[in-house]
Amino acid sequence: MSALLRGLASDAWDAQSRCAEWSVHEVVRHLCDMTLKSTALLQGARPGDVDTQNMDPRTAPVNWLYRSAGEAPRDTFVVFEAATAELLTEVDRHLGSAADVQWLYGPVPWSIAALHVFWDAWVHERDILIPSGLPQDSPAVESRAAATYGLLMAGLPTLAAGTSLDETIVLAGDGGGVFRLEARGDLRNGRQFTMAGYPAEGTIWITVDDGDGAGREPELLDGTLVNVIDSLVGREPELTEALQGPPERVQRLSMLRAFMLSRSPEDRSD
């Protein structure tokens, strides 16, 4: 990401990103916000200390941009590099630990918090590259990590709705494989989360195997990794286009996409 940003021409920072209301510069400013806040949480801050309590992902990132209002692109790049270095130092400090941290949606293992930051950056890198017609140079292990977390996030609204999900998805392309997603409400052994003010309680499991799903149950959901992970979080294409399989099963996976594309209460007018 640093190499990509270092190579941007001055006018490229003002270019439209894939996010309808953000330029490339605003995307990078958001990445700085996400990195700074995540590092603070890994260092022991509480969500209320860094404006992430009961976070609504549809509105909070826009509000966070006030931190860097008026900031020049060159200064944003300096913040990005310094914040990234501090985050990686904090990740190194946690290696070998299974400790929980206070996170955007509730307490989670620290590695889940770090993976969220990576997934966010992976998607937003595509928000910068795709409008410019540039390819994403993502190693297979990174694409698989982004897909794993994207599917985990897709399971969170299932818990908020009080339902369960048990699905096998075959994703093609670099980092692809057979992904098993299970989300189950578990009042005794599950974790307690709050997603944009909505309570969610239970457990989510993701397992990944290499292969193409051959020899498994006859009706697997399948698609291209980058398209499916983009779609789950609200980018194009529609999930019904990105993911092939029985429509009712695709629909059950689309709750995160529907939420991200909906209007939040504070956006609604009387």
C-alpha positions in Angstrom: 0.0 0.0 0.0 2.8 2.4 0.8 4.4 1.8 -2.6 1.0 2.4 -4.3 0.5 5.7 -2.5 4.1 6.8 -2.9 3.6 6.4 -6.7 0.4 8.4 -7.0 0.6 11.5 -9.1 -0.7 14.7 -7.3 -3.9 14.8 -9.3 -4.6 11.0 -8.6 -5.3 11.9 -4.9 -8.3 13.9 -6.0 -9.6 11.2 -8.3 -12.9 9.5 -7.6 -12.5 6.2 -5.7 -14.9 3.3 -5.9 -16.6 4.7 -2.8 -19.3 7.0 -4.1 -18.7 9.9 -1.7 -14.9 9.6 -1.3 -11.9 10.6 -3.3 -8.7 8.6 -3.2 -7.4 11.0 -0.6 -10.5 10.5 1.6 -10.1 6.7 1.3 -6.5 7.0 2.6 -7.5 9.3 5.3 -10.0 6.7 6.4 -7.3 4.0 6.4 -5.3 6.3 8.7 -8.2 6.7 11.1 -8.8 2.9 11.1 -5.2 2.2 11.8 -4.8 4.8 14.5 -7.9 3.7 16.4 -7.1 0.0 16.0 -3.6 0.4 17.4 -5.0 2.3 20.4 -7.4 -0.5 21.1 -4.6 -3.1 20.8 -2.7 -1.0 23.3 -5.5 -1.2 25.8 -7.8 1.8 25.0 -11.5 1.3 25.4 -13.9 1.9 22.4 -15.3 5.0 24.1 -11.8 6.5 24.3 -11.4 6.4 20.5 -14.9 7.0 19.2 -15.6 3.4 18.2 -18.3 2.4 20.7 -21.4 0.9 19.1 -19.9 1.9 15.8 -22.1 2.1 12.7 -19.9 1.3 9.7 -22.3 3.3 7.5 -21.7 6.6 9.3 -18.8 6.5 11.7 -16.0 6.5 9.1 -17.3 9.7 7.6 -17.4 11.3 11.0 -13.9 10.2 11.8 -12.6 12.2 8.8 -13.0 15.4 10.8 -9.6 14.5 12.4 -7.8 15.1 9.2 -9.9 17.9 7.6 -7.7 20.2 5.5 -4.8 17.7 5.6 -2.6 17.7 2.5 -2.0 14.4 0.7 1.7 14.4 1.5 0.9 14.8 5.2 -1.7 12.0 5.0 0.9 9.7 3.5 3.3 10.5 6.4 0.5 9.7 8.9 -0.3 6.5 7.1 3.3 5.2 7.1 3.9 6.1 10.8 0.5 4.6 11.9 1.2 1.4 9.9 4.6 1.0 11.5 3.1 1.5 15.0 0.3 -1.0 14.3 2.8 -3.7 13.1 4.9 -3.1 16.2 1.8 -3.7 18.3 1.0 -6.9 16.3 4.5 -8.2 17.0 4.1 -7.5 20.7 0.9 -9.7 20.7 2.3 -12.6 18.8 1.9 -15.8 20.8 -0.8 -14.4 23.0 -4.5 -15.3 22.9 -5.6 -12.2 24.7 -8.9 -10.4 24.0 -9.1 -6.7 23.1 -12.0 -4.4 23.3 -13.1 -4.0 19.7 -15.6 -2.2 17.5 -18.4 -4.8 18.1 -17.2 -6.2 21.5 -14.3 -8.2 23.0 -12.5 -10.4 20.4 -9.1 -12.2 20.2 -6.5 -9.6 19.3 -5.8 -11.4 16.0 -9.4 -10.8 14.9 -8.9 -7.1 15.4 -5.7 -7.1 13.4 -7.4 -9.1 10.6 -10.2 -6.6 10.5 -7.7 -3.8 9.7 -6.1 -5.9 7.0 -9.5 -6.7 5.4 -10.5 -3.1 5.5 -7.3 -2.1 3.8 -7.5 -4.9 1.2 -11.0 -3.7 0.1 -10.1 0.0 0.1 -7.0 -0.7 -1.9 -9.4 -2.1 -4.6 -11.5 1.1 -4.2 -8.4 3.0 -5.3 -7.2 0.7 -8.0 -10.3 -0.4 -9.8 -11.5 3.0 -11.0 -8.0 3.5 -12.4 -8.0 0.2 -14.3 -5.0 -1.1 -12.3 -4.7 -4.6 -11.0 -4.5 -5.5 -7.3 -1.2 -7.2 -6.6 -2.4 -9.4 -3.7 -0.5 -12.6 -2.8 -2.7 -15.6 -2.4 -2.3 -15.7 1.3 -3.5 -12.1 1.6 -6.5 -12.7 -0.6 -7.4 -15.8 1.4 -7.1 -13.8 4.7 -9.4 -11.1 3.3 -11.9 -13.7 2.1 -11.9 -15.4 5.5 -12.6 -12.2 7.3 -15.1 -11.0 4.8 -17.1 -14.2 5.3 -16.8 -13.9 9.1 -18.3 -10.4 8.8 -21.1 -11.7 6.6 -22.0 -14.1 9.5 -22.3 -11.3 12.1 -25.8 -10.0 11.0 -27.0 -13.6 11.2 -26.3 -13.5 14.9 -28.0 -10.1 15.2 -31.1 -11.5 13.5 -31.1 -14.5 16.0 -30.7 -17.0 13.2 -28.0 -19.5 12.1 -26.0 -20.1 9.0 -24.2 -23.2 7.8 -22.8 -22.8 4.3 -20.0 -24.0 2.1 -18.6 -21.6 -0.5 -16.1 -22.4 -3.2 -14.1 -19.4 -4.2 -11.9 -19.4 -7.3 -8.8 -17.4 -8.0 -5.7 -16.6 -6.0 -6.3 -17.5 -2.4 -9.4 -19.4 -3.2 -10.5 -22.8 -1.9 -13.4 -24.3 0.0 -14.7 -22.0 2.8 -17.0 -23.3 5.4 -19.0 -20.7 7.3 -21.0 -21.5 10.5 -22.8 -18.8 12.5 -24.9 -19.9 15.5 -26.6 -18.2 18.3 -25.2 -19.6 21.5 -26.5 -18.0 24.6 -24.3 -19.9 27.0 -21.0 -20.2 25.2 -21.1 -17.5 22.5 -19.6 -14.1 22.5 -21.7 -11.0 23.0 -21.4 -8.3 20.3 -23.2 -5.1 19.4 -23.4 -4.3 15.7 -24.3 -0.7 15.1 -26.5 -0.8 18.2 -28.0 -4.2 17.4 -27.2 -7.0 19.9 -25.7 -10.2 18.5 -24.7 -13.2 20.6 -23.2 -16.5 19.4 -20.2 -18.0 17.6 -18.8 -17.8 14.1 -16.5 -20.4 12.7 -14.6 -20.2 9.4 -12.6 -23.2 8.0 -10.7 -23.2 4.7 -9.4 -26.1 2.6 -7.6 -26.1 -0.7 -9.5 -27.5 -3.6 -12.5 -26.8 -5.8 -15.2 -28.6 -3.8 -15.2 -31.7 -6.1 -16.7 -34.7 -4.4 -18.7 -32.7 -1.8 -22.4 -32.1 -1.6 -24.0 -31.4 -5.0 -25.1 -27.8 -4.5 -22.2 -25.7 -3.3 -22.2 -21.9 -3.7 -19.3 -20.8 -5.9 -17.9 -17.7 -7.3 -14.7 -15.7 -7.9 -13.0 -14.7 -4.6 -12.5 -11.0 -5.4 -16.1 -10.5 -6.7 -17.7 -12.3 -3.8 -15.8 -10.4 -1.1 -16.4 -7.1 -2.8 -20.1 -7.9 -3.1 -20.5 -9.0 0.5 -19.5 -5.6 1.8 -21.6 -3.6 -0.7 -19.5 -3.2 -3.8 -20.4 -4.4 -7.3 -21.4 -6.9 -8.5 -24.7 -7.9 -6.8 -24.2 -11.1 -4.8 -26.7 -12.9 -7.0 -24.3 -12.2 -9.9 -21.1 -13.0 -7.9 -22.2 -16.2 -6.2 -23.8 -19.1 -8.1 -26.2 -21.4 -6.2 -29.7 -21.7 -4.9 -31.1 -18.2 -4.6 -32.4 -18.7 -1.1 -29.0 -19.6 0.2 -27.3 -16.7 -1.6 -29.9 -14.4 0.0 -29.0 -15.6 3.5 -25.4 -14.5 2.9 -26.5 -11.1 1.7 -27.5 -9.6 5.0 -24.2 -7.7 5.5 -24.5 -6.2 2.0 -28.1 -5.2 2.5 -27.1 -3.5 5.8 -24.2 -1.6 4.3 -26.3 -0.3 1.5 -29.2 0.7 3.8 -29.6 4.2 5.3 -28.7 4.6 8.9 -31.3 6.3 11.3 -29.3 9.5 11.4 -29.3 9.7 7.6 -33.1 9.6 7.4 -35.2 12.7 7.2 -38.8 13.0 8.6 
